[in-house]
Amino acid sequence: MPGQGPRRPGSGGRLKDQLKERLRARSEGGQEAGADGEGVGGAPHEEPVARPEERLERAVRAAEQALIEYEIALETFRVEVENFSRLHHQKLGPMYARLDELDARIAEATAARTGDPEDLRKAEEARARVMPMPGVEELFHGWMDDQGLYPEAAAMLTDQSVRPPQRVRPGEEARKLYRELVRKAHPDLAQEESERQRREEFITRVNAAYARGDETLLRELSAEWAAGPVPEEQRLTRSEELYARLEWLAQRKELLSVLAKELEESAIGGMLRLAPDDPDTLLDEIAEQLLAQVAEREAELARLTA
């Protein structure tokens, strides 16, 4: 055109190339933005809103798993309390009896020396603690006492092993097998009454095997469950059913919390808290303390009767 200066060679081609490059870059940037959640024209991409029933189903599943884990912890602690109680009576009972006998002899030797009426009364009380009082155990010939059935008698009546446990806390492999079985076969995972009953019967056998620390039987039970019928999962669709399920789970958790508190506040539970990492060593430590007390009592009795 008139008035225009001469054009540089190739300048128009370079402008076209730059324009194409900018358009291509803008196009790629738009695609990336769309992939990051923006739709056409930069509008944000809306995710589908979950139905209320879906949120409730997730809440129910989470509550079920939390309850199962809580029941596992409670049952393992209950087994330890029961085993510790039996082993404590079996291993340390004779030492406690020996201490009571020595205390009675010391009180009697003291009363014989002083002749004081108060010392005589204390000696009579100490001897009364040692001498067994006629009671229920004589009537039932070792089957039960005033505390109820002996563990061995209860085991015989319920088809359980009469043998005492080997340890307070079952071995690591037994604990692992037990947790896996309970997580798979817990009755709270059933939706039908017949399936719940089947699971309850199975878990009863699992608990008994774990209480004895029987790893072989736990493996057999694991194989049995794997080979058994797998119930079909039923999707709960109505909000009322899901709310009722959540309410039942909450009530169950509250009941278990009461049982857990009773175990923790029991005498044996308090002793177990002294050695949470290795409760079996606690029995040995108590035995050593009792042996030292026996030695002290024997030395005192020897001094009084010398």
Phi, psi and omega in degrees: 000156180294142177092351179267146178280173179293138179279144177287142181295129174084359182292323178296323179294321180293321178298318178298318180296319180294320179296317178298320181295318179294318179298319180294318179295320179294321179296316179294321178296323178294322178295319180295320179296322177296324179291335181273013175113004179257140178269203181293135179078015177082006180288139180295142180276122183273127175283147179296135181281130180291142177293152177303323179296326179293319178295321178294321179298319177296321179295320178296315180297319179295319179294322178297313181294321178295320179293320179297315179297323179293319179294324177299312180298319181294316182292321178296322178290321178298319178298318180295320178297315180295314180296319180296320180298316181292316180291325178298316179291320184289313186276322188256348179306313178299327179291318177298319178297319178297319178297318179298318179296316179295320178299320179295317180294320178296316179296320179293319179294321178295316180295323179294327180285315188269326185069010181288133180303323179294319177294323177296319179295318179295323179295319178296319180294320180295319179292325178296328178290333182277316184288126181291135178275138176302132183202205186297325185298328179289327181288327184256009171053051174084004178277329182203162174229196183290350177267354181118196181294142170294151179304321180295319179294318178298322180296319180295322181287337182251015177060031176259169181293138179277342183295139176290158179295152179280328183219160173293311182252120177303162183295167183299318181295320178296319179296320180296313179298319182297314181297318180298317181294317182294321179295330180275319192250014184298135182301332182292348177277350181277147178251340179252148184296322180295320179290324178296319179296319179299317180292321179298317178296320180292315181295328176300318178292322178296316180298319180295319179294321180293320180301329178271354183067031185274092182294322181298313180294324178296322176294319178296320178294324177297316178294322179298317180293321180296327182274347184281177180292135178262113182294144179287138178285135178252126179278124175280128186248336183265135182299325181298319180294321180291319177297320179296322179296315178298322179295319179296318179298321179294319178295320178297318178297321179295320178296316179295327178296323178295316179297319179296320179296320179297318179295315182294327182271356178288164181298315180293320178300320177296323178293321180295330179292343178288337181219069184293333183280326182211083184294338181295326179291336180296322177299318179296320179295318179295320179299319178297319178296320179293321178298321178295320178294321177299316180297319179296316179297318180296321178294320179294319178295319178298323180292321182288328183264001182290000000 
